Amino acid sequence: MWRERVYWAVRHRLEGLIIGVSTTEPVAALTFDDGPHPVSTPQVLDVLARHGARATFFMVGQQARRHPGLVRQVAAAGHAIGNHTWDHRSLTELSGQERRGQLRACAQALAPYGSPLLRPPYGHFHRRARLDALLCGYRHVIAWNLVVYDWLDHDPAWMRDRILQGLRPGSIVLLHDALATTLDPAFTDRGPMLAALD
């Protein structure tokens, strides 16, 4: 796990992404990508409410446009909402005009609930993407330093142990309330992640 942490830390720092917060307080940031989803996002909200926890939801614009009531529900529950692009394409494989279009279309779908936080899909980012993010008003590009691999076929105990072993003050934990890139039902079940989160 330490090699993986070092790899992501170096890569994200070079790209100008925030990968954690320096603090001695016993706090961490829970983040959820790829939603909102009409089944799993309310389930995540229920778990968070039971524990009095707040999180940041990085939403895909297409999904937000399909489910505006969920966007409102997440915001009303006190969670932050960030931009995860319009359709979850890698920002490093797009032209500058396409990148800016992705960010603006998602921001429009999230309005008026979106915050000035951006998470690039797959964590793919580079200096040109950084400039485009700034041009679109995103000064804070958020990555993570704790990957739970909740999109793979791991059981809840494995995910829970990974979180507990890797958690440090100021950690940013990457989770998914939906999966934007797979249609395989074996990997779209959020049940194991929800159990681990609880």
Number of C-alpha atoms within 10 A of each C-alpha: 10 7 8 11 15 12 11 18 18 11 17 22 12 12 17 16 23 17 22 20 15 10 12 9 9 10 14 17 18 19 24 22 24 27 25 31 20 15 11 19 22 16 16 22 18 15 15 19 13 9 9 8 13 16 20 19 29 28 33 30 27 19 23 24 18 14 16 14 13 19 26 16 14 21 17 11 14 13 18 19 25 27 31 26 28 23 19 19 19 15 25 17 12 13 13 16 9 13 23 21 16 22 25 19 19 25 26 16 23 24 14 11 17 21 17 16 20 25 25 24 22 12 19 17 23 16 12 15 21 19 15 20 23 14 11 16 14 19 15 17 23 20 27 23 24 24 18 21 15 24 20 12 13 14 14 18 13 15 20 18 13 17 19 9 11 17 17 20 15 18 22 23 22 19 23 25 30 25 20 20 12 11 9 9 7 11 15 20 18 20 14 19 26 20 15 18 16 14
